Amino acid sequence: MPRLTLTIMDREYPFDVSDDDVEPLKEAAELINTRAAQVRNANRALTAERVAVMASLQIAFDSITGRLGQVPVDATTISRVAALRMKCDEALTPALD
């Protein structure tokens, strides 16, 4: 069983994984890092914990709604996603302070 170390949000996480799970786990880490970078770029004042929560929430939402891997292309969708991000940030503010 290979030992795989993934870097997520500039931190290293070691995993013991089967050969079949190496590539999917690398892809998952890449997705998390991409979303975390998007969240961080949208609001540099967020803590690392908040960035992780926001990125995770976005990934879970996209997965549940069947949109994981899709890129919003119309202005209405982009605006809605931005509004949802703002609502999430507002909702998390009291919980994470």
N, C-alpha and C positions, 0 to 999 in steps of 0.2 A: 504494500500500500504506500503510494508516494506521499511525501510531505510537501505541501505547497504553502508558500508564504505569499499572501496577497497584501498589497498596499492599498488601503482605503482611507481617503482623506488624510494622507500623509502619515498614517500609522500602519504598522505591520501586524498582520494576523496570520498565525500558522494554522494549517488544517491538515489532517490526515484524511486523504480522499482516495477513492478507487480510481483506477486508470480512466474509467468511463466518465467520471465526474470532473476531471481536471479542466477541460475546455469550457464546459458550462459554468463552472465556478469562476473561471477567469472572465467570462462574458458578464456574469452577474456583478463582479467587482467593477468591471469597466462601466456598466450601466449605473451603478451607485456613484462612482466617481464623476461621471458625466452629469448626472442630476444634481449632485452636491455642488459641482462647480457652477451650474446654472443658478442654483439657489444662492450661493455665495456671491456671484456676480450681480444678482438682482438686489442684494442687500448686504453690504459688507459689515454691517453692525451686528449681524447675528452671531451667536456663539456656535462653536463646532457642534454642540449637542443639538441646538435648534436646526442647524443646517441638515444634520443627519435625520432628524425627525421629519422635516419638511420634504427632503428627498425621498425618504421611505414612504411617506404618505402619498406623494405623487406616483411613485412606482406601484404601490398597492392599488391606488385608485385606477390607474391605467390598466393594470392587470385584471381587476374585477370587471371593469367596463369593456374589456376587450380591445383597448386602445394601445396596449403596450407595444412599442416599436413604431407607432404611427406618429408622424410629425404634423401638428396643426398647420394648415396652409392658408386658411381664410382669416380675415381680420376679426370676425365675430368670435371664433374659437380662441384665437390668441388673446383677445380682450377678456373672455370668460376665464381662461386659465389664470391670467394675471389677477383678476378679481378674486378667484378662489385662493390664490397664494396669499393675497392680502388678508382675506378672512381667516385663513389658517394661522398666519402670523399673529393677528389680533387675538385669536382664541388661545394661542400658546403663550402669549405674553404673561398673563397672570399665573399660569401653571408653572412656568419655568423661571420666574423671578425669585 
